[in-house]
């Protein structure tokens, strides 16, 4: 019986983690697209600081700005390239020192369990 409860708990935990990731990714995509003021589907030199400021304002994770900028400089600055950097958030195999985004469990819980979501 205890094993069954543990298995159910693991399934629930996986769903919660997936929900948090989805909400954070949606926020990230929204921030990236609204930062592109000139509509060229690139985050250029004039837009990167604003993107970093907006990323820092998103609840649910902390941004390693230095590492983010280093990775961004090595790209073609397209949305696709920026989204590839964002995939770092979802990769559990990324070593701690290479994490650009670090999930905040406290904030993750707030994203999942908002009052308006409760019955």
Secondary structure, DSSP 8 states (H G I E B T S, - for coil): -HHHHHHHHHHHHHHHHHHHHHHHHHHHHHHHHHH-TTSSSB--HHHHHHHHHHHHH-TTEEE-HHHHHHHHHTS--BHHHHHHHHGGGG-TTS-GGG-SEEE-HHHHHHHHS-GGG--
